[in-house]
Amino acid sequence: GPNQLIFETIDYPTIAAAIHVITHNSAMSLFLAKKGLRNLRKYNQETLEEKFLSTVSQLTYVNSTNDMKVMKNSQISQITQHLPPGETEISILDYLSGFKLEDAPEIEMQNYLNQDYKRFILTLGLIPADSGNLLEIGANPYFMSLLIEKFLNYKLFFTNHFIDGHPVEEANQYVIKKATGAKTEYRYMHFNIENEMPFEDNKFDIVLFCEVIEHLKFDPINALLNIKKCLKKGGYLILTTPNVSRLENIAKMIEGQNIYDPYSAYGIYGRHNREYTKHELFLLLTQLGFEVEVIFSSDVHEVRNSIHTKMVKIILNLAKRFIKGMKNREHDLGQYNFIRARNVSEPNQLRPRWLYRSYDEDEMCD
């Protein structure tokens, strides 16, 4: 009939649902009308997908309202705001590419750097431009260490954990400058942050806990309490970790893919055992006596495994638009969570029910 949507596809319900949502959203309907796409019924499936994807990809929410506007190249990078004065993304990448970790697989390390150097820049921007003692937990392969040494004025201390059950001890690794072959020694304490903290109480002004919490296998509360012990009152915790609610995970679930991390040849700590949302991290840190001063999510690299069907892209764009229109969700879809939190009060050491189960009732809290 004249009011029906007809497509030559077995996926008609998905197409119809998508079109219904589009045409019943007043802002999107107005925008499509201006682009000459108001009467969507006249397009076949392939043409519709192409036109819709090219159009909707230009939409973005503005401030906290539901108004929309068209923006060419609307992805305004957060990276620029965090760059040291006079530096660019490329200059930072070039600088870090000039070093290699002794006895590490060079290609693997370079690939890691190419994927994540923007994350290092964002993390660097969270560290106060001050001085004092800074502890970097899980420092290997020392890319963050190199940036802190170059651009900030802290005395650095390092930790790593490579072998479960290994005694707490001091060890060392060497970073080599490729151009000259000069070696710099990095001495670190080898221990498991979930079990112990060998540094004295109230020693550090800053603790970096970057890309570690997702690897913990049984007790993140205890790990954070160990950090809190060695962090001065008023000192800062800088925490970064993958965002479990990142947009690419939403795409994977739409496609029926599993979002959990694969098993790792590096053992149980080599995989992501538990990823977090931004809100979960806020709850966790607040419970433990931290005041969250900065919290955001951001993309830092191209989406891995990014082969999605056109229909998934349509639904994904819709999901992104509507999630961004929900209060407190506008900036929740980035690949990584970034947090700066200040140590201000005594912790509640009970285990929250949203994160733990099967413990004695007197150990748990809501």
Disulfide bonds with the S-S distance in Angstrom:
none
